[in-house]
């Protein structure tokens, strides 16, 4: 036998033996497709649309199954029942965070999003407390967003109704809100340092949405300079990019569905009028607009497989034993696009969140910000920004597409960590 062939066979046998020991030794992992030596199940995953691959595999292996990326096992949870059972009913056990390699190298698992254990709990608690002290959830934050919405409208007026790509400007507005919270100061949209920050945030999310590429137990290590710097970095990244991407997708969907836009503008005119800024008190009297905002977030499926979790201890889950540290993928797509809760989930339809009387119908399946212990820290801020920015824009402008709305493509150009809308231009025509 050729020595090279013998070597390859020998290594393959060792890898398969190691894999078998891992699966049968520490725990009883859920079933899944048979992994290949070295590469695992990577060939069975479309890295351009991971959620679609998980959906197909769930049809074969059920709502809880195991994949291997190389030698690393990942337990996948698909569907509302499995996701809710893990993140809510067993929230503490599933509150760990598995790392993304590119972020592990750059951020060293510091900050809020990719931290773990006691350090994560302390930094998250500190961040929430500090943000509340700075005004998050209070009227003062609403004032900041209203001011930024007015600045955004003035910037859009400068386009003079010409075709315009809103990508950059819709990143500036939410970024400035975070600046006003943390630095007590907003920046001019042409400020060089501010432009550099927004550009870097945009580039980071593009990289993370392409193909998928601790510490001693010592009290006081939670508040290292590095941890606090990365916590602020996380606030900027999450507070800017999630809202910015949602706003970009929202305008595209409103262009695609002019009948929806017209009904929202009719409700704005009826409740708010033309001569004062929208405020959060208006939202309770605008059920259709509220339903549109819910449907936008459901439809765009911003984080298809959520950020990766990990179990914090050996966990008995259903009939399986998942070893401590095992990575967990929770398919938010399978929840937001559940066809029993949302008839025709692939269609954009605000009726998904309206009852027969036209009142807002909330749903437990609405999880764009995840759920449980790792739920997004800035959810209330994001919801406030989406309402105030979009209603202010639609109060002041008609949206005009360059092409027939029926020809607009709303399919994401990337669906890795985040779903990114295709590039487009529109005209902001003053009302």
N, C-alpha and C positions, 0 to 999 in steps of 0.2 A: 504493500500500500504506500502511496505517495506520502512522504512525511508531512507535507502541508495539509493534505486531506485528513490525515490522522490527527493532526493538531486541531484543526477546525472541529472535527467530530468530538474530540476530547473536551474542548472548551465548551461546546454546545451541550454535552452531557452534564458537565459541571454546572452550567448555568441553569439547565432544566432541573437538576437535583436541588440547587439552591432555591429555585423558585418554588418547587414542591414543598421544601422544608418551611419556607416562609409562609406558605398558604396553610399548611397543616399543623405548624408548630404553635405559634403564639395565639392564633385565633382561627375562627371559622369565618372566612370572608365570604361575601355573597358570590354567587356564580357569575360567570361572564365569558366572553369569547376567549378561546385559548391563545395565550400570548406567544409570539415568536421569540427565540433566543435574542438577547441583547436589545432588540427594538420594541419588544412587547406588542401592543395593539395599535401602534402609531399608524399603520397602513389602513386601519379600519376607521380612522377619524379624519374627516375633512377639516383641516385647520382653517379653512375659509368660512366654514359654517359648522362649528362644533355642535351647536344645539340640534341641528338636523340629524347629525350622526348619532347623538345620544337618543333622540326620539326613535330612530330606526332600531337601535340596539335594545331599547326598552320594550319594543314589541316582541322581541325574542326572549329576553332575560327578565322581564318584569320591571317594577319601579325601583328596585334596589339591586345594583349589579356592580361588578368590579372590572376596571380596566387597568392595563399596565402601560405606563409611559417608560420605556426601557424596563428596568427592574423594579420601578416604583409603583406600588399598587395605589389605585384611586377608587374609592367607593363613590358611585354616582347615585344620587337621589333624584328620581323623576316623578313629577306629578305632585299635586297639592298635598295629599295625605302624607306622603313620605317626607316632603320638605318641611311641612308644619310639624310633624312628629319629631323630627330631628332638631330644628332650630328653635322651636317653642317649647314642646313638651320635654325635650332633653337638652334645653338650651345651654346649660353649664357644660355638659360633656362635649357638645359640638361647637363650643365657643373658641376653639383654637384657630389659628390662622396658618395655613400652609404658605410657603414662600413661593414667589415667582422668581426664577433665577436671576433675571436681569435686575430686579429690584433688590434682591438679596445682596448682590455685589455693590450696588450703588448706595443703598440706604441702610444696609446691615441690620434689617428688621427693626429699625428704630421708629419712633413716632407713634401714630395711632393705628393706622390701617394694617400694617404688617407686623405689629408687635404681638407678644404673647404673655400669658401668665400674669403675675403680680404687676410687672412693669406696665403692661397694656392696660390693666384695670386702673392703675393710678394715673397714667397719662390721659386716659379717656375721661375719668372723673374730673381731673384738673382742667381739661379742655372744655368740658361741658360747663363747669362752674365758672370758668373765666369768660366764656362766650356769653353766659347769662349775665354776668356782671357787666359785660360790655354792651348788653342790651338785646341779645338774641331772644326772640319770642315776645319782645316788648314793643311799645309804640315807637321808641327811638330808632329801632331797626327799620320799621316801616317808613319812617321819615327818610332814612338813608336811601332806601330802595326807590321811593317816590322821586327823590332828587335825582338819582341816577337815571330813572326812566325819563325824566324831563330832558336830561342831558343827551340821552340816547336819541330821543325824538328830534332834538335840534341837530344832532349829527346826521340823522337820516334825511332831514330837510335839505341838507347841503348836496344831496345826490340829484336834486331837481327833477325827480321822476325818471331819471335815466336807469337803464339796467344796472343792477348792483349785486355783487356777491356779498351776502351779509355775514360770512363766516367770521371774519376778524372782529368786526364791530360787536357782534353778539358774544364774543369772548371777552371784550373789554368791559362791558357793562357789569356782569356778575363778578369779575375780578376786582373791579373798583369797589363793589359792595364789601368784599372781604377786606380790601385795603382800608375802607372807612371804619370797619369794625376793629381791625387789629392795630392800624396805624393812626386812626382818627383823622384820616385825610384821604381824599380821592385825588386822582391824577388826571390831568388833561390827556385826551386820547392820542395826542402827538408827543407826549413826554417820552424821550428815548429810553429811559430805564423801565418805564411802564411797558413800552412796546416790546422790549427785550424779554420781560417776564411773560407777557402773553404769548409771544412766539415760542418760548421754551415750553410752556404748558401745552400749547397746541401740538408741538412736535412730539412731546412725551406721549400724549394720548394716541397719536398716529402710530408710534412704534409699538405701544402695548396692544393696539387693536389689529396689528398685522399677525402673521403666523406666529404661533407660540414659541417662541424662541427655545450656649448663650451666657451667657453672663452668670456670674456667681450670685448666690442668694444673699445680697447685701442691701440692707435698708438704706435708702438715699440714692441708689443708682438710678431710680426712676427719673430724677430731675437733673440728669446730666445735661450739659449744654447741647450735646449731639441729639439727645432725645427731644428736647424742647424745640430745637431748630427743625427737626424732621416732623414734629407735630404741627408746627406752623406750615411747613411745606405740604403736609397732607391736607390741611384746611384749604390752602390755595388750590391744590389740584382737584380735590373733591368739590369744593365750593364754586370753582370756576368752570371746569370742563363738563361736569354733569349737567349743569344748568345751561351752559352755552350750547352743548350738543342737542339738548332737548328743545331749546328755542329754535335752533336751525331746522330741526326736523319738524317742529310745530308750524313754522312759516311755510315749509314745503307742503305739508299736509293741508294747510289752509288754502294754498294755491291750487292744490289738486282737487279740493272739494269746496268750490265757491259758494255752494248753497249752505254749507255749514258756516262759512265765514259770514255770510249775510245774516244768518240768524244770531250769531254772536254779536255782530255790530248793532243789530236791532235791539238786543237786550242791553247792550252798553248805552245806547241812546235813551232807552226807556228808564233805566235805573240811575245812570250817572250823568248823562247829558254830555255837552261839549265843553263846558266852561269850568270844570273842576277836575282835579286829578282823581283817578280811581283809588280807593282805599280798601283795606281788608274787610271792613264792615259790609261793603257792597256784595261780597261773595255769597253770603247767605241768601241774597235776593236774586241771585243769578244762577239758577240751577242748570240751565243749558250750557252756559259758559263753563261752569264747574265740571259738568259731565264731559265736555270737550277736552278739558285739561286732563282729567282722569284717562280718557280714551287715548289721548296722545301718548301718555306715559305707558299705558298698557300696550298699545300698538307697536311703538318703536322698540320695545324690549331692550332697553339701554345696556343692561348687563346680562347677556343671555345665560351664562352659567355662573353668575354671581362672582364674587371674589372667592378664591379657594379657602375652604375651612379645613380644620384638622381636629381630631378628637383629642381631648386633654387627658384621657385615661382609657384603660380597656373598657369598652362599652358593649353591653349586650343590647343589640338593636334588632327587634323582631326575632328571627331565629338564628341570628349570626352574632359572632363575637369579633368586634373590630378592635385591633390592637391600638394602644396609645400612640399618637403621632401619625396615624394613617390619614392621608389627604382625603378630603370630602368635596365633591362637586355637587352643588345644588342647582338643578336646572330651573331657573326662573322663567324661561320660555314656556316650559311645560305647565306652569301655574298661570301665567298671564295669558296664554293662548289655549287654555282649557276649553274644549268645545262644548262641554256641558254647562259651564258657568257663563261662557260668552259664545252664543250662537254665531257661527261664521267668524271665528277668531282672526282669520287672515284679512278680514275686511275692516276698514276704518269706519266705525259706527258709534257715535256718541250715545245711541240708544242702549248700548251695553250698560250704561250707568244711569238710566232713567227708568222710572216706573211708569205704569199706565197713565198716571196723572201728570206726568212731566216733572215729577220731583226727583231729586238726586237719589240714586240707589247705590249705596256703598257695598263693597264686596270684600270678604276675607281673602279672596284670591288676588287682590291688588297688592303686589309686593315689589314694586320697582326699586324700593330702597332696602330690599331684603327684609329679614324679620329676626326676632329674637335678640340675643345679647350683642350681636355684631351689626345691628341695624344702623343705618347711616346716621352719624351724629348731627348732620346738618339738614335733616329732612324738613323740619319746619321752616328753615330759611329758604330752602329750594322751592317749597310749595308757595311761599310768599312771593318770591322773585318771579316765578312762572306766571302767577296771576297778575301781578302789577305790571310787569314788562309787557306781556301780551295784550292786556286790556288797554294799556296806554298807547301801544302801537296801533291797535285796531280802532281806537278812539280818534286818532289823528290821521290815519292813512287808509286808503284803499290799496289792496295788494293786486298787482297786475303781473301776470305771467307773460314771458316772451313767446311761449308756445301754447297751443291748445292744452288746457288743463288735463284733458284725457291722455295726452301724450307724456305727461310728466312721470318720471320714474321715481318711485319711493323706495326701491330696494336698496338696502345698505351696501356701501362699497366695501365695507369691512365688517366682519362679525366675529372678532376674536374676543378679547376682554370686553370690548365695548362695540355697540353697533353705531357706525358712523354713516350719516346720510350722504347721498351723492352731492357733488357740487352743483350749484344752480345759481341763476341770477333772477331777480325780480325787480319790479319798479314800485317804489313807494310814492303813491299819488296822494297829495294832501287832500283831506276831506273838504 
